[in-house]
């Protein structure tokens, strides 16, 4: 699949060198079994690149399992990843599979892996090295055939230096590193993103499509986008719903102020 087709299919918008480089790396490794680490700030769209990796791979016929490591309490993350036997912990009333078993023959996307506990990291490393897992409360090995794609908004080398991330796991994950650029580093893509979101949001919300006047776009290009593309989409949606017939500088100052 060429770069343009991939962008259209997965909604990855942009013509900047950072976006092109990330997409080209996806295209090079998607058909392999190589483990991939996607690095980028929160809100940059790392999950879209993970979806593109999976959906253009040989594993695309099975659903990719997605786990947000930062959204699961530390005490539950191992049972979520690897499953649990009945009675393994309070509330475990039956045997259950975890994400790794569900992803057998497919892909598991470990989002925000930098938030994972060291104990869980050790077990993920074993799964990578030996293609085996153990459910919580069991000493029986279960063979799994899983491709791992991980993502983080953290500097994992700094996390390693401070003892919060395993160096051996980092090197196993970062066989291929894909860096997704921050929106502040690709401001020339903002007009393209605004056009894309304007059309998409108008369709989703059932409202007339509005035009952003050039001076309004220029003002948005000057913003400090701490929330990246997620923040831009939220602001575009607010302006479409609350702004005037065409979005002007006045609308931006009124409805998109920090």
Secondary structure, DSSP 8 states (H G I E B T S, - for coil): --HHHHHHHHT----SHHHHHHHHHHHHHTTS---EEEE--TTS-HHHHHHHHHHTSTTTTS--EEEEGGGS-TTTHHHHHH-B-TTSSTT--S-B--HHHHTTTSEEEEETGGGS-HHHHHHHHHHHHHSEE--BT----EE---EEEEEESS-HHHHHHTTSS-HHHHHHHTTEEEE---GGG-GGGHHHHHHHHHHHHHHHHT-----B-HHHHHHHHTS--TTHHHHHHHHHHHHHHHS-SSB-HHHHHHHS--
